Amino acid sequence: MLDVVALLEDMRDRGLVAGQVGTVVEILDDGVFEVEFCDNDGRTYETLALCADQLMALHYSPVAA
């Protein structure tokens, strides 16, 4: 929950392109997440269910070796 992720593929029918950043707001099933995409003012412009293979988790600090 609340992981920051990037979309790995274009979804132009939903107004999204690869690289757009969203936040996991719900775990729907094993490997399926509800992701919310917001603008710079915090307004949600898309929320949809995505599979883990459509996303890349973003990290803002070093990962322990």
C-alpha positions in Angstrom: 0.0 0.0 0.0 1.1 3.5 -0.9 4.1 2.4 -2.9 5.0 4.8 -5.7 5.1 3.1 -9.1 5.7 3.9 -12.7 3.6 2.6 -15.6 5.6 0.4 -18.0 3.3 0.5 -21.0 1.2 3.1 -22.8 -2.5 3.0 -22.1 -3.5 5.8 -24.5 -7.2 4.8 -24.3 -7.0 5.8 -20.6 -4.8 8.9 -21.2 -1.7 7.3 -19.8 1.8 6.7 -21.2 4.8 4.6 -20.0 6.6 6.4 -17.2 3.7 8.1 -15.6 3.9 7.9 -11.8 1.1 6.7 -9.6 0.4 5.4 -6.1 -0.9 2.0 -5.1 -4.0 2.7 -3.1 -5.5 -0.8 -2.8 -4.3 -4.4 -3.2 -7.1 -6.1 -5.1 -5.7 -9.6 -5.5 -2.4 -11.4 -5.7 -0.4 -9.3 -8.1 -3.3 -6.9 -8.9 -3.3 -3.3 -7.5 -5.5 -0.3 -7.7 -3.3 2.6 -8.8 -4.2 6.3 -8.5 -2.6 8.8 -10.9 -2.7 12.4 -9.7 -1.6 15.8 -11.2 0.9 18.1 -9.5 -2.0 19.7 -7.5 -3.0 16.3 -6.1 -6.1 15.9 -8.2 -6.8 12.4 -9.3 -7.1 12.0 -13.1 -7.2 8.2 -13.4 -7.6 5.2 -11.1 -7.5 1.7 -12.4 -6.6 -1.9 -11.6 -3.1 -2.9 -12.9 -1.1 -6.1 -12.8 2.3 -6.2 -11.2 4.0 -6.8 -14.6 2.6 -3.4 -15.8 4.3 -1.5 -13.0 7.8 -0.7 -11.7 8.2 0.2 -8.0 10.2 3.4 -7.5 12.7 3.7 -4.7 13.9 6.9 -3.1 16.5 5.5 -0.8 19.3 2.9 -1.0 18.2 -0.7 -0.9 20.1 -2.9 1.6 22.4 -5.4 0.0 
